[in-house]
Amino acid sequence: MADRPRTTSIANKINMNFWLKKLTSYIFIDVFIMGAAFGTFMWYCQNHLTQPDNILERYFIRYDTWHIEDICFKVKYIDGTSQVFPAGPALSYFLPAFTCLIIFELLGLLGALFHAGEIRKQLKPLNDLAIRTEQISRGNFSDASISDLEVAINHVNVDNPEVHVKSGNSDLTSIEVALNNLLKKMEESKRQQTRFVSDASHELRTPISVIQGYVNMLDRWGKSDPQVLDEAIEALKNESEHMKELIEQLLFLARGDSGRQNLNVVEMDLNEIVTEVYDESLMIDPDHEYKLVVNEMQPCNFTGDIAMVKQSMRILVQNAAKYSGKGDTIKLSAKKETNGVSYIVQDEGIGMTESDVSHIFERFYRSDVARNSESGGSGLGLSIAKWIVDAHRGSIDVLSRKDFGTRFTVHFPNNLK
């Protein structure tokens, strides 16, 4: 058969690797046993010395013949006397057992040389699968099979995710599975895209409506009223800034979804990042008390994108400030962990319910309290922070209680490269 040499070659390689591993383990076992036997003999000699504090020298000697049973361990003392410990009696018990072990190992190694046939049998299902896959890739099907597949595909309704490709031809089962998985992924992608566009349109509609309303007001009677003019200009500036921020967030997530948001991975100290965000927060937010907890003597080094990590931290700090009362404390800290590093943002704000916590990283999600708040935001900030942490193979733990506060703990692994 054409597949015989390929299977045989793989089986021989696997068998040889197995044989070498077995030989290595046997050598390790033998060395260990010999070392243990030698150590036991030396321990016996040490514990039966007559003058352990007056030893002049110690060495091994042979008596009469060069047989291994005649090996002795001799100790000379300072007063000229000596003490001899023959190894023969111990070896007379050890050598037969060790010889049997060596014979057993040789037989095991000899038998392991002929396991290629058994390995080939174990590989046969994989080889058959490879052959079948190759046939499928070449399209070696009858006209009837192709016709069955065409009919099954034509009967699929893309708008109904419950309908699957099913031709009834057993030869096409693997293709049917692949097509159905593809359709499932396409349907899920379609739902996500539809939801994203719908939510984005809804969020953009509000600032556009406000801008349009103020423009109409200016057009009607605001041109000659300085107070109305100032109010309209301020509102237009705020709404345009809000819309700009929303569009930038949407573009960030869109680039992330398409794989075009690349990370500039470098070595960094998380203590320095937390300290920088702390200093920035003190400068731009005088309404809250900020507390910094870092250990400068213990650097929190890891690899990642400095700008991205800082952005995720800023989002969590801004979120904490948004839902905390004036004068409340916001705590920033960093620490080194066993398998990485982490930073913590903790506030004394309004907190969240368990239901809110389970949805906060969903795009455009905002709790009822946030929706009723003037500073509710777009609901994209935490989604962006989650994307950044996921891109660094990290995780976010959230602990929150109503009217008690919220704590975000962000974990990063040691090495991203």
FISELUM-703063 format. One line per 2 residues: number of its first residue (from 1); their letters; for each residue z, x, y of C-alpha. Coordinates in nm, 4 decimals, decimal comma. Each point is the difference from the previous one (the first is absolute). Example, Ala and Ser with C-alpha at 12.3 -4.5 7.8 and 13.67 -1.06 7.14 Angstrom:
2
1) as) 0,7800/1,2300/-0,4500; -0,0660/0,1370/0,3440
***
This chain:
417
1) ma) 0,0000/0,0000/0,0000; -0,0644/0,1119/0,3552
3) dr) 0,3637/-0,0467/0,0927; 0,1356/0,2077/-0,2895
5) pr) -0,0098/0,3463/0,1650; 0,1588/-0,1323/0,3181
7) tt) 0,2914/-0,1621/-0,1853; 0,0405/0,3011/-0,2299
9) si) 0,0125/0,2400/0,2928; 0,2683/-0,2020/0,1775
11) an) 0,1996/-0,0384/-0,3215; -0,0105/0,3750/-0,0640
13) ki) 0,1183/0,0750/0,3532; 0,2882/-0,2460/-0,0288
15) nm) 0,0913/0,1391/-0,3425; -0,0030/0,3593/0,1275
17) nf) 0,2187/-0,0905/0,2977; 0,2405/-0,1765/-0,2339
19) wl) 0,0056/0,3037/-0,2350; 0,0719/0,2416/0,2853
21) kk) 0,2820/-0,2194/0,1298; 0,1451/-0,0160/-0,3507
23) lt) -0,0212/0,3795/-0,0388; 0,1712/0,0474/0,3377
25) sy) 0,2822/-0,2369/-0,0953; 0,0508/0,1763/-0,3348
27) if) 0,0191/0,3407/0,1693; 0,2528/-0,1367/0,2483
29) id) 0,2115/-0,1472/-0,2823; -0,0085/0,3262/-0,1993
31) vf) 0,0967/0,2118/0,3004; 0,2802/-0,2408/0,0828
33) im) 0,1362/0,0074/-0,3574; -0,0123/0,3791/-0,0173
35) ga) 0,1698/0,0261/0,3369; 0,2680/-0,2469/-0,1072
37) af) 0,0579/0,1947/-0,3254; 0,0249/0,3306/0,1847
39) gt) 0,2318/-0,1520/0,2591; 0,2228/-0,1459/-0,2707
41) fm) 0,0230/0,3386/-0,1769; 0,0881/0,1797/0,3240
43) wy) 0,2586/-0,2686/0,0805; 0,1566/0,0565/-0,3445
45) cq) 0,0119/0,3774/0,0544; 0,1509/-0,0371/0,3491
47) nh) 0,2770/-0,2231/-0,1284; 0,0939/0,2381/-0,2851
49) lt) 0,0292/0,3275/0,1925; 0,3240/0,1871/-0,0686
51) qp) 0,0063/0,1748/0,3391; -0,2113/-0,2099/0,2377
53) dn) 0,1309/0,1858/0,3077; -0,0649/0,3562/-0,1317
55) il) -0,3702/-0,0145/-0,0893; -0,1926/0,3236/0,0526
57) er) -0,3442/-0,1133/-0,1182; -0,1673/-0,2593/-0,2208
59) yf) -0,3346/0,0077/-0,1836; -0,1920/-0,1155/-0,3099
61) ir) -0,0482/0,2309/-0,3032; -0,1549/-0,0116/-0,3499
63) yd) 0,1688/0,1186/-0,3193; -0,1664/0,1504/-0,3080
65) tw) -0,3312/-0,1876/0,0119; -0,2277/-0,1459/0,2614
67) hi) 0,0497/-0,3543/-0,1237; 0,0915/-0,2550/0,2644
69) ed) 0,3117/-0,0920/-0,2004; 0,1404/0,3491/0,0668
71) ic) 0,0170/-0,0480/0,3769; 0,3493/0,0437/0,1416
73) fk) 0,1588/-0,0278/0,3407; 0,2276/0,2982/0,0694
75) vk) 0,2640/0,0337/0,2702; 0,1638/0,3340/0,0923
77) yi) 0,3368/0,0073/0,1747; 0,1414/0,2532/0,2419
79) dg) 0,2510/0,1344/-0,2569; -0,2839/0,1028/-0,2357
81) ts) 0,0288/-0,2891/-0,2418; -0,2854/-0,2405/-0,0648
83) qv) -0,0621/-0,3452/-0,1373; -0,3093/-0,1151/-0,1899
85) fp) -0,1256/-0,3596/-0,0328; -0,2667/-0,0347/-0,2736
87) ag) -0,2687/-0,2589/0,0778; -0,1022/-0,0240/-0,3624
89) pa) 0,2316/-0,2855/-0,1043; -0,1100/-0,2139/0,2946
91) ls) -0,3678/0,0823/-0,0554; 0,0279/-0,0872/-0,3698
93) yf) 0,0638/-0,3618/0,1096; -0,2316/-0,0022/0,2987
95) lp) -0,3156/0,1621/-0,1392; -0,0721/-0,2504/-0,2823
97) af) 0,0381/-0,2957/0,2347; -0,2112/0,1707/0,2662
99) tc) -0,2643/0,0909/-0,2592; -0,0194/-0,3655/-0,1102
101) li) -0,0398/-0,1021/0,3643; -0,2850/0,2486/0,0513
103) if) -0,1764/-0,1283/-0,3147; 0,0412/-0,3588/0,1203
105) el) -0,1438/0,0929/0,3397; -0,2974/0,1818/-0,1536
107) lg) -0,0768/-0,3015/-0,2163; 0,0286/-0,2231/0,3053
109) ll) -0,2394/0,2201/0,1987; -0,2424/0,0149/-0,2927
111) ga) 0,0035/-0,3778/-0,0365; -0,0457/-0,0493/0,3732
113) lf) -0,3317/0,1857/-0,0163; -0,1524/-0,2876/-0,1983
115) ha) 0,1014/-0,2934/0,2203; -0,3339/-0,0146/0,1817
117) ge) -0,1266/-0,2694/-0,2364; 0,3002/-0,2239/0,0684
119) ir) -0,0355/0,0537/0,3747; -0,3694/-0,0873/-0,0284
121) kq) 0,0947/-0,3324/-0,1601; 0,2432/-0,0710/0,2820
123) lk) -0,2711/0,0787/0,2578; -0,2626/-0,2217/-0,1644
125) pl) 0,0889/-0,3201/0,1970; -0,0256/0,1937/0,3276
127) nd) -0,3294/0,1524/-0,1101; -0,1364/-0,3425/-0,0978
129) la) 0,1069/-0,1323/0,3411; -0,1806/0,2866/0,1746
131) ir) -0,3160/-0,0673/-0,2006; 0,0196/-0,3697/0,0795
133) te) 0,0508/0,0733/0,3701; -0,3004/0,2301/-0,0037
135) qi) -0,2101/-0,2725/-0,1608; 0,1138/-0,2460/0,2659
137) sr) -0,0802/0,2452/0,2803; -0,3523/0,0470/-0,1408
139) gn) -0,0443/-0,3745/-0,0229; -0,0802/-0,0069/-0,3725
141) fs) 0,0118/-0,3759/-0,0298; -0,2379/-0,2494/-0,1421
143) da) -0,1945/-0,2368/0,2235; 0,2180/-0,2835/-0,1273
145) si) 0,3186/0,1810/0,1078; -0,1384/0,0665/0,3473
147) sd) -0,1042/-0,3629/0,0281; 0,3507/-0,1158/-0,1002
149) le) 0,1514/0,2224/0,2677; -0,2403/-0,1263/0,2693
151) va) 0,0809/-0,3617/-0,0830; 0,3757/0,0706/0,0104
153) in) -0,0256/0,1715/0,3404; -0,2168/-0,2792/0,1451
155) hv) 0,2667/-0,2546/-0,0934; 0,2741/0,1826/0,1902
157) nv) 0,1192/-0,1690/0,3182; 0,1177/0,2740/0,2367
159) dn) 0,2063/-0,2518/0,1957; 0,1984/-0,0974/-0,3099
161) pe) 0,2179/0,2929/-0,1173; 0,0889/-0,1860/-0,3211
163) vh) -0,3577/0,0226/-0,1336; -0,0773/0,3171/-0,1966
165) vk) -0,3060/0,1602/-0,1512; -0,0116/-0,1023/-0,3675
167) sg) -0,3207/0,0263/-0,2004; 0,1425/-0,0575/-0,3480
169) ns) -0,1721/0,3172/-0,1231; 0,2518/0,2401/-0,1577
171) dl) -0,2225/0,2993/0,0789; 0,0459/-0,0696/0,3708
173) ts) 0,3797/-0,0308/-0,0033; 0,0642/0,3332/0,1734
175) ie) -0,2525/-0,0783/0,2747; 0,1506/-0,3464/0,0474
177) va) 0,3469/0,1521/0,0481; -0,1336/0,2496/0,2547
179) ln) -0,1888/-0,2717/0,1912; 0,2985/-0,2349/0,0029
181) nl) 0,2302/0,2751/0,1275; -0,2545/0,0790/0,2706
183) lk) -0,0227/-0,3671/0,0981; 0,3782/-0,0214/0,0123
185) km) 0,0232/0,3004/0,2316; -0,2784/-0,1384/0,2185
187) ee) 0,1751/-0,3363/0,0260; 0,3300/0,1648/0,0945
189) sk) -0,1759/0,2169/0,2580; -0,1740/-0,3069/0,1385
191) rq) 0,3298/-0,1874/0,0346; 0,1647/0,2951/0,1754
193) qt) -0,2939/0,0420/0,2351; -0,0118/-0,3724/0,0821
195) rf) 0,3740/-0,0071/0,0675; -0,0177/0,3144/0,2113
197) vs) -0,2849/-0,1339/0,2147; 0,1728/-0,3369/0,0351
199) da) 0,3323/0,1551/0,1038; -0,1674/0,2453/0,2369
201) sh) -0,1980/-0,2810/0,1634; 0,3150/-0,2048/0,0404
203) el) 0,1902/0,2887/0,1590; -0,2858/0,0863/0,2373
205) rt) -0,0457/-0,3638/0,1011; 0,3363/-0,0110/0,1799
207) pi) -0,0521/0,2876/0,2492; -0,3610/-0,1079/0,0563
209) sv) 0,1149/-0,3557/0,0788; 0,2633/0,1312/0,2421
211) iq) -0,2532/0,2239/0,1737; -0,2498/-0,2838/0,0206
213) gy) 0,2671/-0,2349/0,1416; 0,1009/0,2407/0,2762
215) vn) -0,3638/0,0754/0,0846; -0,0677/-0,3740/0,0394
217) ml) 0,3134/-0,0348/0,2133; -0,1118/0,2832/0,2257
219) dr) -0,3442/-0,1494/0,0253; 0,1381/-0,3371/0,1120
221) wg) 0,2731/0,0781/0,2492; 0,1396/0,3473/-0,0548
223) ks) -0,2419/0,1852/0,2253; 0,1856/-0,1044/0,3155
225) dp) 0,3562/-0,0088/-0,1409; 0,1548/0,3513/-0,0160
227) qv) 0,2830/-0,1166/-0,2293; -0,2376/-0,1551/-0,2549
229) ld) -0,2236/0,3066/0,0263; 0,2850/0,2414/-0,0764
231) ea) 0,1237/-0,2129/-0,2891; -0,3479/-0,0235/-0,1477
233) ie) -0,0688/0,3722/0,0321; 0,3308/0,0845/-0,1710
235) al) -0,0695/-0,2441/-0,2826; -0,3544/0,1295/-0,0448
237) kn) 0,1285/0,3586/-0,0209; 0,2643/-0,0920/-0,2574
239) es) -0,2325/-0,2044/-0,2193; -0,2798/0,2568/0,0126
241) eh) 0,2505/0,2709/-0,0982; 0,1257/-0,2174/-0,2832
243) mk) -0,3559/-0,0639/-0,1181; -0,0825/0,3708/0,0182
245) el) 0,3066/0,0831/-0,2111; -0,0912/-0,2701/-0,2511
247) ie) -0,3576/0,1256/-0,0343; 0,1214/0,3586/-0,0489
249) ql) 0,2359/-0,1179/-0,2733; -0,2795/-0,1951/-0,1680
251) lf) -0,2284/0,3039/0,0125; 0,2740/0,2199/-0,1474
253) la) 0,0476/-0,2336/-0,2961; -0,3760/-0,0447/-0,0441
255) rg) -0,0489/0,3783/-0,0176; 0,2867/0,0211/-0,2463
257) ds) -0,1476/-0,2714/-0,2229; -0,3386/0,1711/-0,0021
259) gr) 0,1462/0,3424/-0,0771; -0,1042/0,1515/0,3330
261) qn) 0,3542/0,0591/0,1282; 0,0536/0,3633/-0,0959
263) ln) 0,3325/0,1839/0,0056; 0,0405/0,3385/0,1665
265) vv) 0,2533/0,1387/-0,2488; 0,2210/0,2873/0,1204
267) em) 0,3521/0,1304/-0,0617; 0,2606/-0,1630/0,2241
269) dl) 0,3730/-0,0456/0,0488; 0,1006/-0,3669/0,0082
271) ne) 0,3058/0,0896/0,2104; -0,2308/0,1072/0,2829
273) iv) -0,2074/-0,3198/-0,0204; 0,3095/-0,2222/0,0112
275) te) 0,1380/0,1989/0,2949; -0,3276/-0,0363/0,1937
277) vy) -0,0111/-0,3776/-0,0537; 0,3676/-0,0188/0,1002
279) de) -0,0681/0,1864/0,3271; -0,3004/-0,2237/0,0737
281) sl) 0,2044/-0,3149/-0,0627; 0,2751/0,1137/0,2359
283) mi) -0,2571/0,0508/0,2724; -0,2004/-0,3246/-0,0330
285) dp) 0,2714/-0,2434/-0,1121; 0,3157/0,0029/0,2163
287) dh) 0,1065/-0,3437/-0,1297; 0,1325/0,1292/-0,3341
289) ey) 0,2388/0,2692/-0,1181; -0,1673/0,2553/-0,2263
291) kl) 0,1897/0,2140/-0,2502; -0,1455/0,3034/-0,1791
293) vv) 0,1341/0,1361/-0,3317; -0,1743/0,3136/-0,1327
295) ne) 0,1227/0,3177/-0,1653; -0,1787/0,2870/0,1738
297) mq) 0,1453/0,2440/-0,2549; -0,1848/-0,1797/-0,2806
299) pc) -0,3740/-0,0373/0,0788; -0,1749/-0,3038/-0,1488
301) nf) -0,3320/0,1679/-0,0764; -0,2919/-0,1823/-0,1608
303) tg) -0,3772/-0,0288/0,0376; -0,1703/-0,2831/0,1838
305) di) -0,1847/-0,1098/0,3121; 0,2316/0,0594/0,2962
307) am) -0,1693/-0,2545/0,2277; -0,0009/-0,2677/-0,2707
309) vk) 0,3635/0,0536/-0,0987; 0,1034/-0,0107/0,3645
311) qs) -0,2014/-0,3200/0,0488; 0,1741/-0,1692/-0,2922
313) mr) 0,3371/0,0987/0,1450; -0,0916/-0,1256/0,3470
315) il) -0,1057/-0,3351/-0,1452; 0,3366/-0,0439/-0,1741
317) vq) 0,1922/0,1079/0,3110; -0,1997/-0,2382/0,2193
319) na) 0,0592/-0,2772/-0,2531; 0,3743/0,0729/0,0082
321) ak) 0,0046/-0,0077/0,3811; -0,2027/-0,3203/0,0081
323) ys) 0,2522/-0,1952/-0,2071; 0,3219/0,1582/0,1293
325) gk) 0,2050/-0,1165/0,2953; 0,0441/0,1985/0,3176
327) gd) 0,2575/0,2759/-0,0497; -0,0241/-0,0088/-0,3818
329) ti) -0,0059/0,3314/-0,1869; -0,3075/0,1214/-0,1861
331) kl) 0,0702/0,2861/-0,2403; -0,2598/0,2576/-0,1067
333) sa) 0,0741/0,2476/-0,2778; -0,1683/0,2280/-0,2511
335) kk) 0,1212/0,1518/-0,3233; -0,1139/0,2163/-0,2865
337) et) -0,0174/-0,1597/-0,3449; -0,0381/0,1295/-0,3539
339) ng) -0,3736/-0,0694/-0,0219; -0,0915/-0,0195/0,3660
341) vs) 0,1221/-0,1006/0,3443; 0,0686/-0,3258/0,1811
343) yi) 0,0619/-0,1383/0,3454; 0,2016/-0,3080/0,0943
345) vq) -0,0326/-0,2417/0,2918; 0,2967/-0,2354/0,0260
347) de) 0,0690/-0,2659/0,2633; 0,2633/-0,2601/0,0847
349) gi) -0,2520/-0,2744/0,0692; -0,0605/-0,3541/-0,1191
351) gm) -0,0797/0,1043/-0,3559; -0,2222/-0,1821/-0,2488
353) te) 0,0297/-0,2397/-0,2891; -0,0936/0,1054/-0,3539
355) sd) -0,3153/-0,2075/0,0311; -0,1044/0,1881/0,3142
357) vs) 0,0709/0,3395/-0,1582; -0,2342/-0,0772/-0,2889
359) hi) -0,2898/-0,0673/0,2411; 0,0542/0,2321/0,2970
361) fe) -0,2680/0,2504/-0,1072; -0,2683/-0,2661/-0,0329
363) rf) -0,2611/0,0089/0,2722; 0,0562/-0,2433/0,2865
365) yr) 0,3245/-0,1235/-0,1543; 0,2716/-0,0870/0,2504
367) sd) 0,3232/-0,1821/-0,0658; 0,0810/-0,3217/0,1840
369) va) 0,2348/0,1908/0,2306; -0,2718/0,2525/0,0822
371) rn) -0,2568/-0,2713/0,0682; 0,2373/-0,1671/0,2431
373) se) 0,0776/0,3260/0,1739; -0,1933/0,1218/0,3010
375) sg) -0,0206/0,3435/-0,1604; -0,1118/-0,1271/-0,3378
377) gs) -0,2960/0,2389/-0,0171; -0,3087/-0,0344/-0,2179
379) gl) 0,1634/0,0416/-0,3393; -0,2036/0,3136/-0,0786
381) gl) 0,2459/0,2778/0,0894; 0,1957/-0,0022/-0,3249
383) si) -0,3241/-0,0290/-0,1983; -0,1218/0,3187/0,1661
385) ak) 0,3319/0,1758/-0,0672; -0,0221/-0,1057/-0,3654
387) wi) -0,3568/0,1290/-0,0252; 0,1053/0,3379/0,1416
389) vd) 0,2930/0,0318/-0,2403; -0,2165/-0,1042/-0,2972
391) ah) -0,2637/0,2553/0,1013; 0,2731/0,2654/-0,0254
393) rg) 0,0981/-0,1348/-0,3451; 0,3338/-0,1073/0,1472
395) si) 0,2009/-0,3207/-0,0045; 0,1993/-0,2195/0,2387
397) dv) 0,3340/-0,1616/-0,0819; 0,1164/-0,2861/0,2206
399) ls) 0,3568/-0,1251/0,0288; 0,0530/-0,2877/0,2417
401) rk) 0,2563/-0,2714/0,0647; -0,0179/-0,2899/0,2422
403) df) 0,1847/0,0763/0,3260; 0,1075/0,3368/-0,1408
405) gt) -0,3013/0,2279/0,0344; -0,2748/0,1717/-0,1930
407) rf) -0,0332/0,3430/-0,1576; -0,3353/0,1529/-0,0941
409) tv) 0,0161/0,3037/-0,2305; -0,3316/0,1829/-0,0397
411) hf) -0,0332/0,2470/-0,2898; -0,2635/0,2744/-0,0211
413) pn) -0,0650/0,2284/-0,3007; 0,0380/0,3763/0,0382
415) nl) -0,3642/0,0944/-0,0315; -0,3064/-0,2089/0,0843
417) k) -0,2583/0,2744/-0,0598
***
